[in-house]
């Protein structure tokens, strides 16, 4: 790629003007390559939509829960919902400018280069970089926007102006510097790397307007681009996970108290039975109050004692997996999120219902672990051990 022959077009992802601008530039300039801000997965989905190919409508929610990717799935769903909602309001499908670039490239017979990082890698790195408090603020903001009655007219074209981009990016960076790094800076570097690896001379790159300045900065200073493996690694960064340590110490302390009582000859059969019964009841109640099927509540209750002792397991996973057997989740459930106008609409959405069962069961077991069991079982047993 020759730098002087590169043209970068910054677009708004739901703008008809961007679609027209991209097509006109490609047809007029006749580049050797059109580089687009898509990964292979998103490219295939857009092409299937364009060609009327119906994809498998079922979402395998059981696989998502088993692989502990509920957070990643929720983030993807929320972002898809927000973009689709804006696209509906403006009567422009998200990704239309990318489809326009692809069609123009096909018309002149030039190669298409996919230069974006896999969306799942990006979102996982975003989640890894966000603190618990930042995640809670993010979820609260989304829920508040779902039920907000305020409507504001969107001037999409103004979003491509550098002043608007700087303001939005500055606000995003202030809310979550770690998420900003993964979603913006890292992708700027990855997109620049993709452009630099194009062997042809004459290139047009179609990217979101918010990435244009960062890409140019990396192209001017390629030595600043991190190594490829650094940009795709989804392992969480090192550091002491204090919250996980504390949560792991709670069940360990329960086991230690039972062991010490047994060593001192204290009868603990009744305490063990109390532990099992309370755990099962709270797992069952948490699940059933969250609207689960009776079968899911029974499963959540049965596994609750084991999951309290085992810090890497959660009762909600099991009740949620059971609930998913009865509530088949399909892609239209995600689409229907954009049509939610009341709590009843939300309640009838299978995605929401299954995840609510997961959260409700875990909440019930957490109340047992942090409040009921210490006061009813372990503190009295501790007092017996040490003669209190």
N, C-alpha and C positions, 0 to 999 in steps of 0.2 A: 504494500500500500504506500503510495506517495502522498505525503502530508498535504502538498499543495493541490492534489487532485481529490481530496476528501471533502465532502459536503455533509454536514450534520444538520438534520432537520429536527427541531424540538417541537413536539406535538402535545396537544391535550388529548387524553385517551378517549374522550367522548365528544369529539368536536367534528362536525361535518366539514368545517373550513380546513381542519387538519387533513382530513381525507383528501379533499380537493388539492390542497397544497402539495401533498406527498406525490399524488399521481402526476400532477403537472410537472414537478421537478424531475421525476424519473423519465417521463416521456420526452421531456425537452433535453435533458443532459445526456441520456443514453449511457449510463454507467456500465462498467464491467460487472460490478457486484452491488446488490442492494442488501445492506446489513440491517437486520431488524431486531428490536428489543423483545425477543421471544426466546423461550427455551423449547426443546423439542416437544414436550408434553403439551404446552399451550398452543404451539404451531399445529399439532395434529388435531386438537380440539377445534380450533378456528376453521381449519380446512374441512373437517367433518360437518361443522355447522353450515359452512358455505355451500358444500356439495349435497346437503340434505341427508347426510348419513346419520342414522339414529344410533347413538351409543347405548351401551348397557345402562339402563336407568337405575339399577339397584346400587346402593351404596353399602359396602360391607362394613357396617358399624361394629360388628363383632370383632373384625380384624383390627379396627381402630382402637377398641378398648383393650384387646389382648396385647397390642404392641405399645400401649400406654401413649397413644398419640391423640388423646382427646383434645388437649390444648392446641395442638397443631391444626387439627380438623376444625375446631371452633374458630381459630384465627382465620383460616382460609375461607370458611363459610361466611364469616362476618365481612371480610374484605370483598368477597364476591358479591354479597348482598348490597353493600354500599355502592360499588361500582355499577351494578345492574340497576339499582334504584335511580342513580343519577342518569344513566343511559336511557331509562324509561321516561324520565321527566323531560329529557332533551330529544327523545325520539332518535337516538343514535346508539347502536349497539357497542358495548365496550370492545376495543380491539379493531374497530372498523378501519382505522388509519393503517393498521398493520396489514389487514386484508387488502386494502387499497394498494399498499406498497407491493404486496405479493402479486396482485393481478397486473399491476403496471410492469413489474419485472418479467412476468410470464409473457406479456404482450411484446416486449422488446427482446425476449430471449436471453436475458442475463441471469447470472447465478444469484441465489438467495443464501445469505449467511445468517445463521441463528447465533446471536452473540450474547444472549442473556444467561444468567445462572439459573439452574433448576429452582423453581419457585419453592419447592419443599425445603431445599437447602437454605434458601434465604429466610424463610419464615422460621425454621428451626433455630437459625443463628439469631434472629430477632428475639425469639422467646428466651434463648440462653442468655442474651445480654440484658434482659429486662429483670428488674427486681420484682419481688412479690407485690410491693406497693404499687409499682408502675402497672403491673398486670391488672390489679384490682381497679385502678383508676381507668384503665383502658376499657375493661368490661362495663364499669359503671357508666362511662361516657356513651358506649354503644347502646346500652339498655335505655338510657335517658333519651337518646336520639330516636329510638324506636317508637317511644310513646309521646314524643314531642309533637304538639299540634302546630308549631310554628313553621311556616313555609317561607323560604327566602329564594328569590329569583337568582339563578346562577349565571354569571357572565363568564362562560367557559374560556372565551378568547383572552380575557384579562388574566387568566391563570398562567398564560404563556409569557406574560411580561416579566422581566427579570426582577422588578421590585416586588411583585406579588409572590414570585417564587422564593425570593430571599426571605420575605416575611413568613411564609408558610414553613419553610425549612428551619428558620430560626425558632419558631414556636415548637416545631416537632423536636428539635434538638434540646430545647429547654425541658420539655415533658419527659423525654427519655433519651439521654445521650447514647446509651448502648444500642437501643433500637435504631436510632438515626444512623449510627455507624454501620450496622449490618444492612439496613434497607437502602441507604443512600451512598455513603462513601465507598463501601465495599463493592457495591454494584457499579458505581462509576469506574472503579479500577477494573472490575471484571469485564465490563463493556469495552473499555479502552483496550484491554488485553485482546479481546476478540477482534477488534478492528485492526490492531497491529499484526495479528496473525493472518490477515487476508493477503494472499500473494499478489492478487491483481492490483493494478495501479489506480484505476478510476473507481471510487467507491462513494455511494450515498448511504449514510447511516440514518435510520429512522428511530428516534428514541423519545422518551418522555422529556418535556421541556425542563423538568427539574434536574435531569442528568447531564444536560448539554455542557454547562460550565465545568462540572467536575471531570467529564470525559476529556475536554480540551486541556484541562490542567494536567491530567495524567499523560496525555499524548505529548505535551510539551516537556514533560519530565518523566519519561518511562522508567527511569531507575527507581521511582517512588512506588511503582506497582508491586504489591506483595507477591510472594510466590503462590502458584496455583493452588497447592495443597492447603495453604493458609486460608484461602478464600472459600474452600469447599468443605473444610472440616466442621462436622456438626457436634463434636464432643464438647461438652461444657467446659469452660475455662476453669483452671485450678483455683484454689482458695478453700477456706474452711467453711463447709456448709453447716453453719451453726444450727439452723432450724431442723435440718435432717438429723443432726446428732442428738438434739434435744428430744425429738420425736422418737428416735430409736432408743433412747435411754429410758423412756417411760415403760415400754413392755419389758425391757431388761430388768428394771427395778421390780416389776411385778414378779418375774421369775425368781429373782434373788430373794424377795420376801417369802415366797412360798418355800424355797429351798432352806432358808434359815429357820423357818418355823418347823419344818420337817426335821432338821438336824437337832433342834431343841426338844423334840418329842411332842410338839403341840399337834393336836388333832386338826388336820386341815381339810378333811374330806368335805365338811360342811361349807368351808370357805371356797373350795374349788367348785362345788356345786352352785353356790351363790354367784360366783364369777361367771360360770357358763350360762346360767339362767338369765342373769341381768344382761349379759352381752347379747344373747339370742333375742331377748325381748326388745332391746333397743334397736338392734339391726332390723328386726321385723317392723317395728313401729316407724322407724325412719323411712323405710321403703314404702310401706303401705300409705303413709301420710303424703308421700310425694306422688301418689297416684299410680303405683305399680299394680300389676296383676298379683293375685294371691300367691302364685307360684314363685314369682320373683322375690316377694317379701319373705317367703319361707326359705329360699336359697340364701338371701342376705342374712337372715337370722341364724341359719345353721352354720355358716362359715364365719360369723362374727367373732366367736372366741378365738379361733385360729388366727384370724387377721390381726387381732389385738396383740397377740404374742409375736407374730411375724411382722416386723416393721416394713417389709417390702411388698406386702399384700394389702389390699383394700377390699372390704366387703362390698362396696359399691360396684366394683368391677364385676363381681359375680352376679349380683342382682341385675346390673345393667345388661350383661350378656344374656341373661335369661329373658329380660324384657325385650331384647332385640329379636328373640325368636318369635315373639308374638307381634311385634311392630316392625314390619319391613320398611326400611328407610330407602326412599328413592330420590333421585335428583330433583324431582318436582317439589319435594319438601323444602329444599334450599330455595327454589324459585318462589315458593309460597311465603317464605320469610319476608319477602318484599311486599306482600299484600296484607301483612298483619296490621289490623286496626284496633284490635281489642285483645284482652286476656284470653277470651274464648278461642280466638284464632290461634293464639300461641299454644293454648292447651291442646288443640287438635293437631298440632304439628308433631310428627313422630320423632324428629330429631330432638326437639325440646323435651319431649316426654321421657325419652330414654336417658338423656343426660341428666334430667331432673331426678330420675330414680338413682342414678349413680351418686349424685350429690346428696340427695336425701338420705340414702342408706349410710353413706360415710358420715354425715352429720349426726345421725342417731348413734352410731358406734363411737364417734368422737365424744359425744356427751357422756356416754357410759364410761369411756376411758379416762376422761379428764375430770369428771364430776362425781358420778354415782359410784363407780368402783372404788376410787380412793376413799371416799367417805364411809361407804358401807362395808368394804371388805379389807382393803389394804392398810388403812390407818389403824383400825382396831387390831388387826393381826400384828402390825408393827409394834403397837403398844404392848401386846402380850409377849412378844419376843424380848423386848427390852424392859419388861417389868413395869410399864406405865399404867 
